Amino acid sequence: MTTANNPKVTWKTHYALTLLALVYVMSYIDRLVISVLIEPIKMEFGVSDTMMGLLTGVAFALFYTAFGFPVGRLSDRIGRKPVIAIACIVWSILTMLSGVVTSFLWLAVLRIGVAMGEAGGSAPSIAMISELYPPRQRSRALAVFGLGPALGAVLGIGFGGVLAEMYGWRTTLIIVGAPGILIGLVLALTVKAPKMTATAGSAPVESIVKTIKSLFRIPSFWQIVATGSAAAITGYAIQMWTPSFMIRSHQISIQEAGILMGVGGGLTAIIGTLFCGYLTDKLAARDPGWQLGTALLGTGLSIPLALAFYFWPAGTAFSIMSMSVPTGFLFYMGFAFFGVWWTIPCFGALSQILPPNKMAQGTAIFFMGVTLIGAGLGPVVAGGISDLLTSLIGAESLRYALVAATCMLIVPCGFLVMAIPKYRRQINGNHNNDAKTPIASTRPATS
């Protein structure tokens, strides 16, 4: 039987998921490509690591955060699809315009515009996927959607590095921005959005303050938000600065850094994301605590692998054609596999505990934390530590800045330890209540 809590899955469902995933991929291409362009942009405009950290971090994060909740609130009222499609088109146009700026200030202004546009993509998309798929398949569907950061790294960093080497940073931004316009149009014209539930579409409008208070009263909600915010500090620091670390400490070219980080690390992260989604659905069907337990497992395993990568001295493990692969990079691939495991379980947990009429707003708060704290602090903290250490250890300063960022992953592990028992009690409580009432359970069905 098809219900709002158990929608029928058809090829149209998968088609919609594919386009939503492509939108998410485009958002990360446009967001991450700047990391492989840091060195040529610094050279042209004469700015410091700290200024580049502000550009890629704080400036982006503040405006993404400012627009995230209002846009999520809008999508909870009028529907997900129009918000997502328009946002994708807008940020893609602004990415292309970033390639023709004449000053660092104008580049910062347009990157702020990209941030404002991307605020309309992520949270409404997760809310739409939660309406498209039943709970028992949701983590796997969200894993496909969650390929955005990894595929964005493959194309934005990997392909972006090749483009930058061949055509320069300006043409690179124009090329990577263009496809998003087409994807946004295809989504708007060809996808039929699921009908919003009565509570989602016609509930009385409550104040923003009341909505936020009600969300933070949900058990385990704030710990899940805190997990994403803390983990993203390390994630964004590593994404933005590791290509430069590879160039400085392993003496490889910008193209080689882009290929290794984007293709090698990105493809490994894709495999890790898909495996995490599959494993989470299977384990959570037996014990709902595993919905967040897999996030704790993967994040914990990622820490020693990242530390081994950054501490490992320069040296070549093997060569692929004319490209040298540093020995330490083998540890990075292990980190890339496990380091993404906090994302999909957190998305899935939110989809289980948030009411339909607040789904996008609650998810927007999660992304606000990830972006304001993670994207805002990660790149600038790593860049600032690197600048402070430069006078002491020179070019190796970035190595130890990234070691410090990696150690911060202990914090989200602590939040997950706090969240798991609360989440388990909530889901089990909903399941027990559903045995007495006709309301559909939010617990993942056993397959």
LINKAGI-V548234 format. One record per backbone hydrogen bond with DSSP energy under -0.5 kcal/mol. CO is the residue of the C=O (numbers start at 0). NH is the residue of the N-H. E is the energy in kcal/mol with one decimal. If there is no record, write none. Layout:
# LINKAGI-V548234
co=<CO | CO>
nh=<NH | NH>
e=<E | E>
This chain:
# LINKAGI-V548234
co=<0 | 2 | 4 | 5 | 7 | 9 | 10 | 11 | 12 | 13 | 14 | 15 | 16 | 17 | 18 | 19 | 20 | 21 | 22 | 23 | 24 | 25 | 26 | 27 | 28 | 31 | 31 | 32 | 32 | 33 | 34 | 36 | 37 | 38 | 39 | 40 | 41 | 41 | 47 | 48 | 49 | 50 | 51 | 52 | 52 | 53 | 56 | 57 | 58 | 59 | 60 | 61 | 62 | 63 | 64 | 66 | 67 | 68 | 69 | 70 | 71 | 72 | 73 | 73 | 74 | 79 | 80 | 81 | 82 | 83 | 84 | 85 | 86 | 87 | 88 | 89 | 90 | 91 | 92 | 93 | 95 | 96 | 97 | 102 | 103 | 104 | 105 | 106 | 107 | 108 | 109 | 110 | 111 | 112 | 113 | 114 | 116 | 117 | 117 | 120 | 121 | 122 | 123 | 124 | 125 | 126 | 127 | 128 | 133 | 133 | 134 | 134 | 136 | 137 | 138 | 139 | 140 | 141 | 143 | 144 | 145 | 145 | 146 | 147 | 148 | 149 | 150 | 151 | 151 | 152 | 152 | 153 | 154 | 156 | 157 | 158 | 159 | 160 | 161 | 162 | 162 | 163 | 167 | 168 | 169 | 170 | 171 | 172 | 173 | 174 | 176 | 176 | 177 | 177 | 178 | 179 | 180 | 181 | 182 | 183 | 184 | 185 | 186 | 190 | 196 | 197 | 198 | 206 | 207 | 208 | 209 | 210 | 211 | 212 | 214 | 217 | 219 | 220 | 221 | 222 | 223 | 224 | 225 | 226 | 227 | 228 | 229 | 229 | 230 | 231 | 232 | 233 | 234 | 235 | 236 | 237 | 240 | 241 | 242 | 243 | 244 | 244 | 245 | 245 | 252 | 253 | 254 | 255 | 256 | 257 | 257 | 258 | 258 | 259 | 260 | 262 | 263 | 264 | 265 | 266 | 267 | 268 | 269 | 270 | 271 | 272 | 273 | 274 | 275 | 276 | 277 | 278 | 279 | 280 | 281 | 282 | 282 | 286 | 287 | 288 | 288 | 289 | 291 | 292 | 293 | 294 | 295 | 296 | 297 | 298 | 299 | 299 | 300 | 301 | 302 | 303 | 304 | 305 | 306 | 307 | 314 | 317 | 318 | 319 | 322 | 323 | 324 | 324 | 325 | 326 | 327 | 327 | 328 | 329 | 330 | 331 | 332 | 333 | 334 | 337 | 339 | 339 | 340 | 341 | 342 | 343 | 344 | 345 | 346 | 347 | 348 | 348 | 349 | 354 | 355 | 357 | 358 | 359 | 360 | 361 | 362 | 363 | 364 | 365 | 366 | 367 | 368 | 368 | 369 | 370 | 372 | 372 | 373 | 374 | 375 | 376 | 377 | 378 | 379 | 380 | 381 | 382 | 383 | 384 | 385 | 386 | 388 | 388 | 389 | 392 | 393 | 394 | 395 | 395 | 396 | 397 | 398 | 399 | 400 | 401 | 402 | 403 | 404 | 405 | 406 | 407 | 407 | 408 | 409 | 410 | 411 | 412 | 413 | 414 | 415 | 416 | 417 | 418 | 419 | 420 | 421 | 422 | 423 | 424 | 425 | 426 | 427 | 428 | 429 | 430 | 431 | 432 | 432>
nh=<2 | 5 | 134 | 2 | 9 | 13 | 14 | 15 | 16 | 17 | 18 | 19 | 20 | 21 | 22 | 23 | 24 | 25 | 26 | 27 | 28 | 29 | 30 | 31 | 32 | 34 | 35 | 35 | 36 | 36 | 37 | 40 | 41 | 42 | 43 | 44 | 45 | 46 | 51 | 52 | 53 | 54 | 55 | 56 | 57 | 58 | 60 | 61 | 62 | 63 | 64 | 65 | 66 | 67 | 68 | 70 | 71 | 72 | 73 | 74 | 75 | 76 | 76 | 77 | 78 | 83 | 84 | 85 | 86 | 87 | 88 | 89 | 90 | 91 | 92 | 93 | 94 | 95 | 96 | 97 | 98 | 99 | 100 | 106 | 107 | 108 | 109 | 110 | 111 | 112 | 113 | 114 | 115 | 116 | 117 | 118 | 119 | 120 | 121 | 124 | 125 | 126 | 127 | 128 | 129 | 130 | 131 | 132 | 136 | 137 | 137 | 138 | 140 | 141 | 142 | 143 | 144 | 145 | 146 | 147 | 148 | 149 | 150 | 151 | 152 | 153 | 154 | 155 | 156 | 156 | 157 | 158 | 159 | 160 | 161 | 162 | 163 | 164 | 165 | 166 | 167 | 167 | 171 | 172 | 173 | 174 | 175 | 176 | 177 | 178 | 179 | 180 | 180 | 181 | 182 | 183 | 184 | 185 | 186 | 187 | 188 | 189 | 190 | 192 | 200 | 201 | 202 | 210 | 211 | 212 | 213 | 214 | 215 | 216 | 217 | 220 | 223 | 224 | 225 | 226 | 227 | 228 | 229 | 230 | 231 | 232 | 232 | 233 | 234 | 235 | 236 | 237 | 238 | 239 | 240 | 241 | 244 | 245 | 246 | 247 | 248 | 249 | 249 | 251 | 256 | 257 | 258 | 259 | 260 | 261 | 262 | 262 | 263 | 264 | 265 | 266 | 267 | 268 | 269 | 270 | 271 | 272 | 273 | 274 | 275 | 276 | 277 | 278 | 279 | 280 | 281 | 282 | 283 | 284 | 285 | 285 | 286 | 289 | 290 | 291 | 292 | 293 | 295 | 296 | 297 | 298 | 299 | 300 | 301 | 302 | 302 | 303 | 304 | 305 | 306 | 307 | 308 | 309 | 310 | 311 | 326 | 324 | 320 | 322 | 319 | 325 | 316 | 317 | 328 | 329 | 330 | 331 | 332 | 333 | 334 | 335 | 336 | 337 | 338 | 340 | 342 | 343 | 344 | 345 | 346 | 347 | 348 | 349 | 350 | 351 | 351 | 352 | 353 | 357 | 358 | 361 | 362 | 363 | 364 | 365 | 366 | 367 | 368 | 369 | 370 | 371 | 372 | 373 | 374 | 375 | 376 | 377 | 377 | 378 | 57 | 380 | 381 | 382 | 383 | 384 | 385 | 386 | 387 | 388 | 389 | 390 | 391 | 392 | 393 | 395 | 396 | 397 | 398 | 399 | 400 | 401 | 402 | 403 | 404 | 405 | 406 | 407 | 407 | 408 | 409 | 410 | 411 | 412 | 413 | 414 | 415 | 416 | 417 | 418 | 419 | 420 | 421 | 422 | 423 | 424 | 425 | 426 | 427 | 428 | 429 | 430 | 431 | 432 | 433 | 434 | 434 | 435 | 436>
e=<-0.5 | -0.5 | -0.6 | -1.1 | -0.6 | -1.7 | -2.3 | -2.3 | -2.3 | -2.5 | -2.1 | -2.5 | -2.6 | -2.1 | -2.3 | -2.1 | -2.5 | -2.6 | -2.0 | -1.7 | -2.4 | -2.5 | -1.2 | -3.2 | -2.2 | -2.0 | -0.7 | -0.7 | -0.6 | -0.6 | -0.7 | -2.2 | -2.8 | -2.1 | -2.2 | -2.5 | -2.0 | -0.7 | -2.0 | -2.4 | -2.2 | -2.3 | -2.6 | -1.5 | -0.5 | -2.6 | -3.2 | -2.8 | -1.1 | -2.0 | -2.6 | -2.2 | -1.6 | -1.5 | -0.9 | -2.1 | -2.3 | -2.7 | -2.1 | -2.3 | -1.7 | -0.8 | -0.8 | -2.9 | -1.4 | -2.3 | -2.7 | -2.1 | -2.1 | -2.3 | -1.9 | -2.3 | -2.6 | -1.6 | -1.9 | -2.0 | -1.8 | -1.8 | -2.0 | -1.3 | -1.4 | -1.8 | -0.9 | -1.7 | -2.3 | -2.2 | -2.3 | -2.2 | -1.9 | -1.7 | -2.2 | -2.1 | -2.2 | -2.1 | -2.7 | -1.2 | -1.8 | -1.8 | -1.0 | -1.4 | -2.1 | -2.2 | -2.2 | -2.5 | -2.1 | -1.1 | -1.2 | -2.0 | -1.7 | -0.6 | -1.0 | -0.5 | -2.0 | -3.1 | -1.7 | -1.7 | -2.2 | -3.0 | -1.3 | -1.7 | -0.5 | -0.5 | -3.4 | -2.7 | -1.8 | -2.4 | -2.7 | -2.9 | -0.5 | -1.5 | -2.0 | -1.5 | -1.0 | -2.0 | -1.5 | -2.5 | -2.8 | -2.0 | -1.8 | -3.8 | -0.8 | -1.1 | -1.5 | -1.7 | -1.6 | -2.5 | -2.5 | -1.4 | -1.2 | -0.6 | -0.8 | -0.6 | -1.3 | -0.9 | -2.2 | -2.3 | -1.7 | -2.5 | -2.4 | -2.0 | -2.1 | -2.2 | -1.4 | -0.7 | -2.5 | -2.2 | -0.7 | -2.3 | -2.6 | -2.5 | -2.3 | -2.0 | -2.1 | -0.7 | -1.5 | -1.9 | -1.9 | -2.3 | -2.6 | -2.3 | -2.1 | -2.3 | -2.6 | -2.7 | -2.0 | -0.8 | -0.7 | -0.9 | -2.2 | -2.9 | -1.7 | -2.6 | -2.6 | -2.5 | -2.0 | -2.1 | -2.3 | -2.7 | -1.9 | -2.8 | -3.1 | -0.6 | -1.3 | -0.9 | -2.5 | -2.0 | -2.3 | -2.7 | -2.6 | -2.5 | -0.6 | -1.8 | -1.7 | -2.1 | -0.7 | -2.4 | -1.5 | -2.2 | -2.0 | -2.0 | -2.3 | -2.6 | -2.4 | -2.4 | -2.3 | -2.2 | -2.2 | -3.0 | -2.7 | -2.0 | -2.0 | -2.8 | -2.8 | -1.1 | -0.5 | -1.0 | -2.3 | -2.1 | -1.9 | -1.2 | -1.6 | -1.8 | -1.7 | -2.4 | -2.5 | -2.3 | -2.2 | -2.0 | -1.6 | -0.9 | -0.5 | -0.6 | -0.8 | -2.2 | -2.3 | -2.1 | -1.7 | -2.4 | -2.3 | -1.4 | -2.4 | -2.9 | -0.6 | -2.5 | -3.0 | -0.6 | -3.0 | -1.1 | -0.9 | -1.6 | -1.1 | -1.2 | -1.7 | -1.0 | -2.1 | -2.8 | -1.5 | -1.8 | -3.5 | -1.8 | -1.4 | -0.7 | -0.7 | -1.0 | -2.4 | -2.8 | -2.4 | -2.3 | -2.1 | -1.0 | -0.6 | -1.6 | -2.1 | -2.0 | -1.0 | -3.0 | -2.4 | -2.3 | -1.7 | -1.6 | -2.4 | -2.6 | -2.2 | -2.4 | -2.7 | -3.2 | -1.8 | -1.3 | -1.5 | -1.7 | -1.9 | -0.6 | -2.4 | -0.5 | -0.5 | -3.2 | -2.2 | -2.5 | -2.7 | -2.7 | -2.2 | -2.2 | -2.3 | -2.1 | -1.0 | -0.6 | -1.1 | -2.7 | -2.2 | -1.4 | -2.0 | -0.7 | -0.5 | -1.2 | -1.6 | -1.9 | -1.4 | -2.0 | -1.7 | -2.0 | -1.8 | -0.8 | -0.7 | -2.0 | -1.6 | -1.5 | -0.6 | -1.3 | -1.6 | -1.8 | -2.3 | -1.9 | -1.5 | -2.1 | -2.4 | -0.6 | -0.7 | -2.9 | -2.6 | -2.2 | -2.2 | -2.6 | -2.7 | -2.4 | -2.3 | -2.2 | -2.3 | -2.3 | -1.9 | -0.8 | -0.6 | -1.4 | -1.1>
